[in-house]
Each structure stands twice: as structure tokens, then as C-alpha cells.
């Protein structure tokens, strides 16, 4: 059996039938579509969104980059189990997607981009705001999205949509490969009719995997932790993506290892937890950064170890410092010549906790970082309690009297 629809209608209908599942929780993968319309998408995707308004919510945006950021923020809050699509016209509307796409890909957050594209059949060439490249007739501004997309395709024939849409869903739901996915849609192809097989619109459930660690890697990781005298765990955004907060708390409580957090990992462990020592790196607390300087084993969990985390490579100063990195992405797990533990953050933490049964850091080390944390918190409390916002700041300040900007007058 087949159903005759345009490419745009088929794509929107297909998206409404895609779901994710992890730990028994099922979510609609594409929860809504953001859009700003122009000649490149109004007669295709625009019409389809009107016709499927009952099953595909539409959000009107005012800026293309902001639409991507909103979709990415939604994906982050959903633990990467759901995201939004974003459609734009040709030209600057499409190029405005690039910054948001880069953000999504860098941070492994799923978002589906559906920019309009120039005519595939070239009845009008060039169209308004078309990029003309003298040496290549198949280049458009959408090609700027290639290097910042985890998957890119240009749909120049209706039947091409079937394998491309399935590949797009595969990437969006893969915790290692996920990021921005771009399907560039020529405006004439969007409105072209085709007889689609009914199987294309069948409900699909994409399992978001939780791979466990390799036994040999797990054994080496446990041995490295047991051999360390001053271990420090650095919690990254992968903790939040994996919903591994409880596993992290259990690991910290069982082992006594202090936990610092990156900017993306903030909140992975509650601020008032005895093992939490705050942020790390350029914007870190004095407690966390001092522990980092003296740590002999740095355990990264779900972090990319960016310059803000490592203080541009200057933070970890112990002469014999080693790194152990639990990450679902092998590329990240091997950074800093780390001992890799390639696994989902929650699964990996649970198994590492089990492998470290009866292990606990030395009591003197616990007392040291607990006292340092209390000193830092008293310092922060003093800053908030002071009527002078500069009082108690760790940075050097001028001897000149501070004057609030709102009290100054101009004649």
C-alpha cells in the first residue's frame, strides 16, 4: 500500500511517528517544529505544518539562531530523549542556523534542522539570496552547515527522503554520535508528490543505549582508583545527559572521593552534598582548584576536558598525575592520554562503584577537603552578607571607594 503526499507532508508525518525509549521511558523524539517562513519553505514545510497542526505543534520564532538554541535547550532538559525541529528559508535564514548547530554538535545535543534550499530542477537560477559559486553549481549556503552537523544530506529526489530520514533519526538518538542533523530541502522537491510506502509512516521506537564498560577496562580503572592517594572526580554534562546523578552520589558516598563539576555538569551533585567541592577550572572554587592542583588521579565522567575545565592545561600540577576518563564517546575517553573507561555514565559509575567495594579514601584526605569546603563557603557567605559587593572578593581590588553605577549623575 502507498499514500500520495508531497515530500514535506511525508517528512512531517514521518516525524510524528518517531519515539525514543530508555529505561522504560518512552518519549516523542520530535516534540515540535520551530519555523520562520520565506519563499524557500512556505509552500512545502509551511503547508505541511498547517495540515498536520493537530499532531505536530508549531512554534513561531523571531530569529533562526534563537530557535536552534531553544530546541537544544529543550533537548538538554529532556536528557536527549526528545528535541525539536527547526525550519528556515533560503539564504541568511539558513546561515543563521550555523551557530546553534555548532553549539548542538559540540555539546552532543540533538536538533533537527530543515533549511529550504535552491531549486533542484533549476527552473529559476539564481533565486533570491542564492549563493552563486562560479566553479560549482551544486553549492548553496546550506553547505555552511556541513562541518557543524553530525549528519547532512540534501534531498534532491522524493525517494531519497526514506533512507535519509531514517539515517537522521539514527544519529539523533545515538548518545555518541548525536548533535545537529541537517536535511536541506530544495523548495521544488518539498512540494513534489510521491507514492510513499505505508511502512515509512509506521511508528518506530529508537532505543537510547546504555553500554556498559569492558571488563578489562573496568578492572584497570578500579586498580587505578585503589592506587591513588588523592583522587578527584570531575563531573561533566554527560552525568546530566545520562540521568546519572543518583549513581554519582552513590559513588561519592561509597568511596569518599570529592566531586568537582564543570560548567555543563553543574548540579550533577547537590551543592550541599558533603562530597561536592564546587566548580572547577577558570570559574572554579578555591577548594576544587586546589584539590585539582594536588590530585594524583583525576577521574573525568562525561566531560570533554575543555580549557575552562583544565585552566588551559595549567590546573593539574601533581608531577605524577594520571587521568581516568569514563565517557560514552571513545574520542573523549582518550583525552589527556587518559585510562579510558568507555561506557554510559550511569552504567559505568554503578559498575565502578561495585568494583571498588570496601574502598574508601584516607580519612585525613576527607578531613582536608571538608575543612577547605567549609572555609570557602564561609567566604562566599561573607561576600553575600556584605553591603559592599567588592568586600571579600578573592581578586585584587582598587583602594578607591566603590560607587554603584546607579548613583552617578550626568549633567
C-alpha positions as CSV (number, residue, x, y, z in Angstrom):
1,X,0.0,0.0,0.0
2,X,1.1,3.5,-0.8
3,X,0.0,7.0,0.1
4,X,0.4,10.0,-2.2
5,X,1.9,13.0,-0.4
6,X,4.4,15.8,-1.0
7,X,7.9,15.4,0.4
8,X,7.2,17.9,3.1
9,X,3.9,16.3,4.1
10,X,5.6,12.9,4.2
11,X,8.5,14.2,6.3
12,X,6.2,15.9,8.9
13,X,4.0,12.8,9.1
14,X,7.1,10.6,9.5
15,X,8.5,12.7,12.3
16,X,5.2,12.4,14.3
17,X,5.7,8.6,14.4
18,X,9.3,8.6,15.9
19,X,9.9,7.9,19.5
20,X,12.8,7.2,21.9
21,X,12.9,4.7,24.8
22,X,15.4,4.4,27.7
23,X,14.9,2.6,31.0
24,X,11.3,2.0,30.1
25,X,10.6,5.7,29.5
26,X,9.2,6.5,26.0
27,X,9.2,10.0,24.6
28,X,8.2,11.6,21.3
29,X,11.5,12.3,19.6
30,X,10.5,15.5,17.7
31,X,8.1,17.2,20.0
32,X,7.5,20.4,17.9
33,X,8.8,22.4,15.0
34,X,10.1,25.9,15.1
35,X,10.0,28.0,11.9
36,X,10.4,31.3,10.1
37,X,9.0,31.2,6.6
38,X,10.1,32.6,3.3
39,X,10.0,31.6,-0.3
40,X,12.2,28.6,0.4
41,X,9.9,26.7,2.8
42,X,6.4,28.3,3.0
43,X,4.8,26.2,0.2
44,X,6.4,23.0,1.3
45,X,7.1,22.6,5.0
46,X,4.9,25.5,5.8
47,X,1.8,23.9,4.2
48,X,2.6,20.5,5.8
49,X,2.8,22.0,9.3
50,X,-0.6,23.6,8.8
51,X,-2.1,20.3,7.6
52,X,-0.6,18.3,10.5
53,X,-1.0,21.0,13.2
54,X,-3.0,18.6,15.3
55,X,-0.1,16.2,15.7
56,X,3.0,18.5,15.1
57,X,3.0,21.6,17.2
58,X,4.5,24.7,15.6
59,X,6.4,27.5,17.4
60,X,6.9,30.8,15.6
61,X,10.4,32.3,16.1
62,X,11.8,35.7,15.5
63,X,15.4,34.7,15.0
64,X,16.8,31.5,13.5
65,X,19.7,31.1,15.8
66,X,17.5,31.6,18.8
67,X,15.1,28.9,17.5
68,X,18.0,26.4,17.5
69,X,19.1,27.4,21.0
70,X,15.5,26.9,22.2
71,X,15.4,23.4,20.6
72,X,18.8,22.5,22.0
73,X,17.8,23.7,25.5
74,X,14.7,21.5,25.3
75,X,16.8,18.5,24.3
76,X,19.2,19.0,27.2
77,X,16.3,19.2,29.7
78,X,14.8,16.1,28.2
79,X,18.1,14.1,28.7
80,X,18.5,13.9,24.9
81,X,15.4,11.7,24.6
82,X,13.5,14.4,22.7
83,X,14.2,17.5,20.7
84,X,12.6,19.9,18.2
85,X,13.0,20.5,14.5
86,X,13.8,24.0,13.0
87,X,12.8,25.1,9.5
88,X,14.0,28.2,7.7
89,X,14.0,29.6,4.2
90,X,17.0,30.0,1.8
91,X,19.8,32.5,2.3
92,X,20.5,34.3,5.6
93,X,17.7,32.4,7.3
94,X,19.7,29.2,6.8
95,X,23.1,30.6,7.6
96,X,21.7,31.9,10.9
97,X,21.4,28.3,12.0
98,X,25.2,27.7,12.0
99,X,26.0,29.0,15.5
100,X,23.2,27.0,17.1
101,X,24.2,23.9,15.0
102,X,27.8,24.2,16.2
103,X,26.6,24.5,19.8
104,X,24.5,21.3,19.5
105,X,27.2,19.3,17.8
106,X,30.0,20.5,20.2
107,X,27.9,19.5,23.2
108,X,26.4,16.3,21.8
109,X,22.8,17.6,21.9
110,X,20.3,16.6,19.2
111,X,18.5,19.0,17.0
112,X,16.9,18.6,13.5
113,X,17.5,21.4,11.0
114,X,15.3,21.7,7.9
115,X,16.5,24.6,5.9
116,X,15.0,25.3,2.5
117,X,17.3,25.1,-0.5
118,X,17.6,26.3,-4.1
119,X,15.6,24.6,-6.8
120,X,16.9,21.1,-7.6
121,X,15.5,21.3,-11.1
122,X,16.8,24.8,-11.7
123,X,13.7,26.4,-13.3
124,X,14.9,29.7,-11.8
125,X,18.6,30.1,-11.3
126,X,19.6,32.0,-9.3
127,X,16.8,32.5,-6.8
128,X,16.6,35.4,-4.3
129,X,19.6,35.3,-2.0
130,X,21.1,32.3,-3.7
131,X,24.9,31.9,-3.3
132,X,26.5,31.7,-6.7
133,X,29.8,29.9,-6.9
134,X,31.3,30.1,-10.4
135,X,33.1,26.8,-10.2
136,X,30.4,24.7,-8.5
137,X,26.7,24.6,-9.4
138,X,25.7,22.3,-6.6
139,X,26.8,24.6,-3.7
140,X,24.4,26.6,-1.6
141,X,24.6,28.5,1.7
142,X,23.4,25.3,3.4
143,X,26.8,23.8,2.8
144,X,28.0,26.0,5.7
145,X,26.1,23.6,7.9
146,X,28.1,20.6,6.8
147,X,31.1,21.0,9.2
148,X,28.9,21.6,12.2
149,X,26.4,18.8,11.5
150,X,26.7,15.2,12.7
151,X,24.7,14.2,9.6
152,X,24.0,16.2,6.5
153,X,22.0,15.4,3.3
154,X,20.4,17.4,0.5
155,X,17.1,15.8,-0.6
156,X,17.1,16.2,-4.4
157,X,14.6,13.4,-5.2
158,X,11.5,12.3,-3.2
159,X,12.5,8.7,-2.8
160,X,15.8,9.9,-1.3
161,X,14.0,11.0,1.8
162,X,13.3,7.5,3.0
163,X,16.9,6.4,3.8
164,X,18.0,9.9,4.7
165,X,15.2,10.4,7.3
166,X,16.0,7.0,8.8
167,X,19.7,7.9,9.0
168,X,18.8,11.3,10.6
169,X,16.8,9.5,13.4
170,X,19.7,7.1,14.0
171,X,22.1,9.9,14.6
172,X,19.7,12.0,16.7
173,X,19.2,9.0,19.1
174,X,22.8,7.8,19.2
175,X,24.3,9.1,22.5
176,X,27.8,9.0,21.0
177,X,27.1,10.5,17.5
178,X,24.3,12.9,18.3
179,X,24.4,16.6,17.5
180,X,22.9,18.8,14.8
181,X,21.3,16.9,11.9
182,X,20.6,18.8,8.7
183,X,18.3,17.8,5.9
184,X,18.5,20.5,3.2
185,X,15.2,20.6,1.3
186,X,15.1,22.2,-2.2
187,X,11.9,24.2,-2.5
188,X,10.6,22.4,-5.5
189,X,11.3,19.0,-4.1
190,X,9.4,19.9,-0.9
191,X,6.3,20.3,-2.9
192,X,6.8,17.3,-5.2
193,X,4.3,14.5,-4.8
194,X,5.3,10.8,-4.5
195,X,3.7,7.5,-3.7
196,X,5.1,6.6,-0.2
197,X,5.0,3.1,1.2
198,X,2.9,2.9,4.3
199,X,5.8,1.3,6.2
200,X,7.6,4.6,6.1
201,X,5.0,6.1,8.4
202,X,4.9,3.2,10.9
203,X,5.6,4.1,14.5
204,X,9.2,3.5,15.3
205,X,10.9,3.3,18.7
206,X,14.6,4.1,18.8
207,X,16.4,2.6,21.9
208,X,18.8,5.0,23.5
209,X,21.5,2.6,24.6
210,X,23.4,2.4,27.9
211,X,26.5,0.5,27.0
212,X,28.5,-1.0,29.9
213,X,32.2,-0.9,30.4
214,X,34.6,-3.6,29.0
215,X,35.6,-5.9,31.9
216,X,39.3,-5.4,31.3
217,X,38.9,-1.6,31.2
218,X,36.8,-1.7,34.4
219,X,39.5,-3.8,36.2
220,X,42.2,-1.3,35.2
221,X,40.1,1.6,36.3
222,X,39.4,0.1,39.7
223,X,43.1,-0.7,40.2
224,X,44.0,3.0,39.3
225,X,41.5,4.3,41.9
226,X,42.7,2.0,44.6
227,X,46.3,3.0,44.0
228,X,45.6,6.8,44.2
229,X,46.1,8.7,47.4
230,X,44.4,12.0,46.3
231,X,41.7,11.2,43.7
232,X,39.3,13.8,42.4
233,X,36.3,13.2,40.3
234,X,35.3,15.8,37.6
235,X,31.6,15.6,36.7
236,X,30.7,16.8,33.3
237,X,27.5,17.3,31.3
238,X,27.4,13.6,30.5
239,X,26.2,13.0,34.0
240,X,23.0,15.0,33.3
241,X,22.5,13.6,29.8
242,X,22.7,10.0,31.3
243,X,20.5,10.9,34.3
244,X,23.4,9.6,36.4
245,X,23.0,12.0,39.4
246,X,22.0,9.2,41.8
247,X,24.8,6.9,40.6
248,X,27.3,9.7,41.1
249,X,26.0,10.4,44.6
250,X,26.2,6.7,45.5
251,X,29.8,6.5,44.1
252,X,30.9,9.6,46.1
253,X,29.3,8.4,49.3
254,X,30.8,4.9,49.0
255,X,34.3,6.0,48.1
256,X,34.7,9.4,49.8
257,X,36.2,10.8,46.6
258,X,35.5,14.6,46.3
259,X,33.5,15.7,43.3
260,X,34.1,18.9,41.3
261,X,31.9,19.9,38.4
262,X,32.4,21.5,35.0
263,X,30.1,24.3,33.8
264,X,28.0,21.7,31.9
265,X,28.0,19.4,34.9
266,X,26.8,21.9,37.5
267,X,24.2,20.4,39.7
268,X,25.3,16.8,39.0
269,X,25.9,16.5,42.7
270,X,23.9,18.8,45.1
271,X,25.9,21.8,46.3
272,X,25.2,20.8,49.9
273,X,26.4,17.2,49.5
274,X,29.5,16.5,51.7
275,X,31.5,15.3,48.7
276,X,30.7,18.3,46.5
277,X,33.5,20.9,46.2
278,X,32.0,23.1,43.6
279,X,33.1,24.2,40.1
280,X,36.5,23.5,38.7
281,X,38.8,25.4,36.3
282,X,38.8,29.0,35.3
283,X,35.5,29.6,37.0
284,X,36.0,27.1,39.8
285,X,36.1,27.4,43.6
286,X,39.3,27.7,45.6
287,X,38.6,24.3,47.1
288,X,38.1,22.4,43.9
289,X,41.1,24.1,42.1
290,X,43.5,23.4,45.0
291,X,42.4,19.8,45.1
292,X,42.9,19.6,41.3
293,X,46.4,21.0,41.6
294,X,47.4,18.3,44.1
295,X,45.4,15.4,42.7
296,X,47.3,12.3,41.7
297,X,44.3,10.8,39.9
298,X,41.7,12.8,38.0
299,X,38.5,10.8,37.3
300,X,36.6,12.5,34.5
301,X,33.0,11.4,34.0
302,X,31.1,12.7,31.0
303,X,33.4,15.7,30.4
304,X,35.3,16.9,27.3
305,X,38.1,18.5,29.4
306,X,37.9,21.9,27.7
307,X,40.2,24.7,28.5
308,X,37.8,26.2,31.1
309,X,37.9,22.9,33.0
310,X,41.7,22.4,32.8
311,X,42.5,26.1,33.2
312,X,44.1,26.0,29.7
313,X,46.1,22.9,30.7
314,X,47.7,24.5,33.8
315,X,45.4,23.2,36.6
316,X,46.6,19.6,37.2
317,X,50.1,20.1,38.6
318,X,50.9,16.9,40.5
319,X,54.1,15.5,39.0
320,X,52.6,12.0,38.8
321,X,49.0,12.9,37.9
322,X,47.1,10.4,35.9
323,X,43.7,10.6,34.3
324,X,40.9,8.1,34.2
325,X,38.0,9.0,31.9
326,X,34.6,7.4,31.9
327,X,32.8,8.6,28.8
328,X,30.4,7.0,26.3
329,X,32.4,8.6,23.4
330,X,35.8,6.9,22.8
331,X,37.1,10.2,21.3
332,X,36.5,11.9,24.6
333,X,37.5,9.0,26.8
334,X,41.1,9.0,25.5
335,X,41.7,12.7,26.0
336,X,44.7,13.7,28.1
337,X,46.2,10.3,27.5
338,X,43.6,9.0,30.0
339,X,43.0,5.5,31.0
340,X,39.7,5.0,29.1
341,X,36.5,3.6,30.5
342,X,34.1,3.7,27.6
343,X,30.6,3.3,28.8
344,X,27.4,5.2,29.6
345,X,27.9,7.4,32.6
346,X,25.3,5.8,34.9
347,X,26.1,2.3,34.0
348,X,29.8,2.9,34.3
349,X,29.5,4.6,37.7
350,X,27.4,1.8,39.0
351,X,29.8,-0.9,37.9
352,X,32.9,1.1,39.1
353,X,31.2,1.5,42.5
354,X,30.7,-2.2,42.6
355,X,34.3,-2.9,41.6
356,X,35.5,-0.6,44.4
357,X,33.6,-2.4,47.2
358,X,35.2,-1.7,50.6
359,X,37.4,1.0,49.1
360,X,37.4,4.4,50.9
361,X,39.8,7.4,50.6
362,X,42.0,8.1,53.6
363,X,40.3,9.9,56.5
364,X,42.9,12.6,56.6
365,X,42.1,13.5,52.9
366,X,38.4,13.7,53.7
367,X,39.0,16.0,56.6
368,X,41.3,18.2,54.5
369,X,38.8,18.8,51.7
370,X,35.8,19.1,54.1
371,X,37.6,21.8,56.0
372,X,38.6,23.6,52.8
373,X,35.0,23.5,51.6
374,X,33.7,25.0,54.9
375,X,36.3,27.8,54.6
376,X,35.2,28.6,51.0
377,X,31.5,28.6,52.0
378,X,32.2,31.0,54.8
379,X,34.0,33.3,52.4
380,X,31.1,33.2,50.0
381,X,28.6,33.8,52.7
382,X,30.6,36.8,53.8
383,X,30.6,38.2,50.3
384,X,26.8,37.9,50.0
385,X,26.3,39.4,53.5
386,X,28.5,42.4,52.9
387,X,26.8,45.7,51.8
388,X,29.9,46.3,49.7
389,X,29.9,43.8,46.8
390,X,33.7,44.1,46.4
391,X,34.3,43.1,50.0
392,X,35.9,39.7,50.5
393,X,36.4,39.1,46.7
394,X,39.3,36.8,46.0
395,X,40.6,39.1,43.3
396,X,42.7,42.2,43.9
397,X,40.6,45.4,44.1
398,X,41.4,49.1,43.9
399,X,41.8,51.1,47.1
400,X,39.4,53.7,45.6
401,X,35.9,53.7,47.1
402,X,33.4,51.7,45.2
403,X,30.5,53.7,43.9
404,X,27.4,52.0,42.5
405,X,26.8,52.9,38.8
406,X,23.2,53.8,39.5
407,X,24.2,56.6,41.9
408,X,26.2,58.5,39.4
409,X,24.7,61.5,37.6
410,X,25.4,63.1,34.3
411,X,24.6,66.8,33.6
